[in-house]
Amino acid sequence: MKRPIIIAARGAFERASLRAILNDLEPGTPLKECRDADETRDALARLGQGFAVIEETLVEDSEPALRDWVQRLGSRCIILERGPAGTGTPIGRWARLLPDWLATAKTAFCPPTRDMRIAPADLSCEERTQPAMSSRNPACVLVASSTGGPSALASLLTTLPGGDLPWVVAQHMPEHGTGAFAQHLRDTTGRAVSEAAAGRTVQPGEILILAGGQDFGLARRDDGSLMLRHVRSVESPFHPNADCLLQSVAALNLPCIVLVLSGMGSDGALGAARLATAGNPVFVQDPMSCVVPGMPQAAMELVPDAVTFDPARPPAALINLVAARQ
C-alpha cells in the first residue's frame, strides 16, 4: 500500500495543482487536502508513515503546535517556498522540483547517517588533525541555506552590523530564482546584495547569492584576491550545493565563518565539519526557529560545538566577528 501524502496550501488553485502533480508522480497514492494551519496540524498528527507537501507561508504564520509537528516529522515534510514577492505563481517551479524533493524525502525517511550524506569529499585523517586557524581573522562568511533560509537570511542581514567581510550564500534555488531573491534582499535589507556566477571577484562587504541550479567554489587569483569558480555539479537535488562551496574554502586553508540555516536534508554538514576541524567558527540556526530543521540538525551532529542561534537575535560572538574591520 502506498504511503499517503498531505497537501496543505491556502489557495484552492495551489491545492488542485499540487493534487494533479502528485497524481502524475504517484498514481494511486491517497491524497488529503488541508486549507489552513489547524487542519494541517491535525492531519500531521494522524499521518502515520506518510509524507506532507506544505506551502511555506502556512507554516511561517502558524501556531507553535504546527511547527512542532513539522519539526518532529523532519524530512517527511516537504516545505514549498513561494519565492520573493512579485515573481508570480510558484506552481511551475513546484512541478519541476517536486519529483526530486519527494525522492529525497523517501530516501531520507530515516535520520541520515554520515555515510548516507551526499558530499563531494569526506574528512581525511589529515584534515581531522589540521592545526586550528581560530587565531586568524576570517576572510569571508559562508552561508548554507534552503527551505526557510531566505527569511532567516533577511533577518540576519537586517540585524547584524555591516563590515568588511564578504558573504557568499549557497541558497538552494533553481536558475531563474536567485536573481529575484538577491533583488528582494537588496530592497528589504539595504545591503549590497547581488547574484553572482563563475569569474566574479569577491569584494569586501558585499553579499553574493550564488546563481541558482549550479555549483561553485572559491579560488584565488594570482594577485591573491578571491573569485568564484564553477565546479562540476555533485549528484544531489540541492543546488547551489553548500558542501561544494565550503569544501573549496577548506582546500584553500582560508579562515572563514560558517552559517547553516533552515533547510531540508544535510547539505553543508560535511563542509562545516571540515572547516570546524581547522578552527573556523560554525553557527547553526536553532532548529526550533527553523521552518525545516534538517540541515542545522545534520550540522550539529557533525559539529557538536557549533553555536546555535535565532536569526532575529544573533549572539554577540557572531556580531563581533562580522563587524570586525579587516
SULNOR-V667887 format. One record per residue. N is the residue number from 1. RES is the residue in three letters. PHI is phi as a letter, one per 40 degrees, with the letter a starting at -180 (NA if undefined). BURIAL is I if it has 9 or more other C-alpha atoms within 8 Angstrom, else O. Layout:
N_RES_PHI_BURIAL, N_RES_PHI_BURIAL
//
This chain:
1_MET_NA_O, 2_LYS_c_O, 3_ARG_c_I, 4_PRO_c_I, 5_ILE_b_I, 6_ILE_c_I, 7_ILE_b_I, 8_ALA_b_I, 9_ALA_a_I, 10_ARG_c_I, 11_GLY_c_O, 12_ALA_c_O, 13_PHE_c_O, 14_GLU_c_I, 15_ARG_c_I, 16_ALA_c_O, 17_SER_c_I, 18_LEU_c_I, 19_ARG_c_I, 20_ALA_c_O, 21_ILE_c_I, 22_LEU_c_I, 23_ASN_c_I, 24_ASP_c_O, 25_LEU_c_O, 26_GLU_b_O, 27_PRO_d_O, 28_GLY_g_O, 29_THR_c_I, 30_PRO_c_O, 31_LEU_b_I, 32_LYS_b_O, 33_GLU_c_I, 34_CYS_b_I, 35_ARG_b_I, 36_ASP_a_I, 37_ALA_c_I, 38_ASP_c_O, 39_GLU_c_I, 40_THR_c_I, 41_ARG_d_I, 42_ASP_c_O, 43_ALA_c_I, 44_LEU_c_I, 45_ALA_c_O, 46_ARG_b_O, 47_LEU_c_I, 48_GLY_g_O, 49_GLN_c_O, 50_GLY_c_I, 51_PHE_b_I, 52_ALA_b_I, 53_VAL_b_I, 54_ILE_b_I, 55_GLU_c_I, 56_GLU_d_I, 57_THR_c_O, 58_LEU_c_I, 59_VAL_c_I, 60_GLU_c_O, 61_ASP_c_O, 62_SER_c_I, 63_GLU_c_O, 64_PRO_d_O, 65_ALA_c_O, 66_LEU_c_I, 67_ARG_d_I, 68_ASP_c_O, 69_TRP_c_I, 70_VAL_c_I, 71_GLN_c_I, 72_ARG_c_O, 73_LEU_c_O, 74_GLY_f_I, 75_SER_c_I, 76_ARG_c_I, 77_CYS_b_I, 78_ILE_c_I, 79_ILE_c_I, 80_LEU_c_I, 81_GLU_c_I, 82_ARG_c_I, 83_GLY_g_O, 84_PRO_d_O, 85_ALA_d_O, 86_GLY_g_O, 87_THR_c_O, 88_GLY_g_O, 89_THR_c_O, 90_PRO_c_I, 91_ILE_d_I, 92_GLY_d_O, 93_ARG_c_O, 94_TRP_c_I, 95_ALA_c_I, 96_ARG_c_O, 97_LEU_c_O, 98_LEU_d_O, 99_PRO_d_I, 100_ASP_c_O, 101_TRP_c_I, 102_LEU_c_I, 103_ALA_c_O, 104_THR_c_I, 105_ALA_c_I, 106_LYS_c_O, 107_THR_c_O, 108_ALA_c_I, 109_PHE_d_O, 110_CYS_c_O, 111_PRO_d_O, 112_PRO_c_I, 113_THR_c_O, 114_ARG_c_O, 115_ASP_c_O, 116_MET_c_O, 117_ARG_c_I, 118_ILE_c_O, 119_ALA_a_I, 120_PRO_c_O, 121_ALA_a_O, 122_ASP_b_O, 123_LEU_c_O, 124_SER_c_O, 125_CYS_c_O, 126_GLU_c_O, 127_GLU_c_I, 128_ARG_c_I, 129_THR_b_O, 130_GLN_c_O, 131_PRO_d_O, 132_ALA_c_I, 133_MET_b_I, 134_SER_c_I, 135_SER_c_O, 136_ARG_c_O, 137_ASN_c_O, 138_PRO_c_I, 139_ALA_c_I, 140_CYS_a_I, 141_VAL_b_I, 142_LEU_b_I, 143_VAL_b_I, 144_ALA_b_I, 145_SER_a_I, 146_SER_a_I, 147_THR_d_I, 148_GLY_g_I, 149_GLY_c_I, 150_PRO_d_I, 151_SER_c_O, 152_ALA_c_I, 153_LEU_c_I, 154_ALA_c_I, 155_SER_c_I, 156_LEU_c_I, 157_LEU_c_I, 158_THR_c_O, 159_THR_c_I, 160_LEU_c_I, 161_PRO_c_I, 162_GLY_c_O, 163_GLY_a_I, 164_ASP_c_I, 165_LEU_c_I, 166_PRO_c_I, 167_TRP_b_I, 168_VAL_b_I, 169_VAL_b_I, 170_ALA_c_I, 171_GLN_b_I, 172_HIS_c_I, 173_MET_a_I, 174_PRO_c_I, 175_GLU_d_I, 176_HIS_c_O, 177_GLY_c_I, 178_THR_c_I, 179_GLY_c_I, 180_ALA_c_I, 181_PHE_c_I, 182_ALA_c_I, 183_GLN_c_I, 184_HIS_c_I, 185_LEU_c_I, 186_ARG_c_I, 187_ASP_c_O, 188_THR_c_O, 189_THR_b_I, 190_GLY_g_O, 191_ARG_c_I, 192_ALA_c_O, 193_VAL_b_I, 194_SER_a_I, 195_GLU_c_I, 196_ALA_a_I, 197_ALA_b_I, 198_ALA_d_I, 199_GLY_g_O, 200_ARG_c_I, 201_THR_c_O, 202_VAL_c_I, 203_GLN_b_O, 204_PRO_d_O, 205_GLY_g_I, 206_GLU_c_I, 207_ILE_b_I, 208_LEU_b_I, 209_ILE_c_I, 210_LEU_c_I, 211_ALA_d_I, 212_GLY_c_I, 213_GLY_g_I, 214_GLN_a_I, 215_ASP_b_I, 216_PHE_b_I, 217_GLY_b_I, 218_LEU_b_I, 219_ALA_a_I, 220_ARG_b_I, 221_ARG_c_O, 222_ASP_c_O, 223_ASP_c_O, 224_GLY_g_O, 225_SER_c_I, 226_LEU_c_I, 227_MET_a_I, 228_LEU_c_I, 229_ARG_b_I, 230_HIS_c_I, 231_VAL_b_O, 232_ARG_c_O, 233_SER_c_I, 234_VAL_c_I, 235_GLU_c_O, 236_SER_a_O, 237_PRO_c_O, 238_PHE_b_O, 239_HIS_a_I, 240_PRO_d_I, 241_ASN_c_I, 242_ALA_c_I, 243_ASP_c_I, 244_CYS_d_I, 245_LEU_c_I, 246_LEU_c_I, 247_GLN_c_I, 248_SER_c_I, 249_VAL_c_I, 250_ALA_c_I, 251_ALA_c_O, 252_LEU_c_O, 253_ASN_f_O, 254_LEU_c_I, 255_PRO_c_I, 256_CYS_a_I, 257_ILE_b_I, 258_VAL_b_I, 259_LEU_b_I, 260_VAL_b_I, 261_LEU_b_I, 262_SER_d_I, 263_GLY_i_I, 264_MET_c_I, 265_GLY_g_I, 266_SER_b_I, 267_ASP_d_I, 268_GLY_g_I, 269_ALA_c_I, 270_LEU_c_I, 271_GLY_c_I, 272_ALA_c_I, 273_ALA_c_I, 274_ARG_c_I, 275_LEU_c_I, 276_ALA_c_I, 277_THR_c_I, 278_ALA_c_I, 279_GLY_g_I, 280_ASN_c_I, 281_PRO_c_I, 282_VAL_b_I, 283_PHE_b_I, 284_VAL_b_I, 285_GLN_c_I, 286_ASP_d_I, 287_PRO_d_I, 288_MET_c_O, 289_SER_c_O, 290_CYS_c_I, 291_VAL_c_I, 292_VAL_b_I, 293_PRO_c_I, 294_GLY_d_I, 295_MET_c_I, 296_PRO_d_I, 297_GLN_c_I, 298_ALA_c_I, 299_ALA_c_I, 300_MET_c_I, 301_GLU_c_O, 302_LEU_c_I, 303_VAL_b_I, 304_PRO_c_O, 305_ASP_c_O, 306_ALA_c_I, 307_VAL_c_O, 308_THR_c_O, 309_PHE_a_I, 310_ASP_c_I, 311_PRO_d_I, 312_ALA_c_O, 313_ARG_b_O, 314_PRO_c_I, 315_PRO_c_O, 316_ALA_d_O, 317_ALA_c_O, 318_LEU_c_I, 319_ILE_d_I, 320_ASN_c_O, 321_LEU_c_O, 322_VAL_c_I, 323_ALA_c_I, 324_ALA_c_I, 325_ARG_c_O, 326_GLN_c_O
//
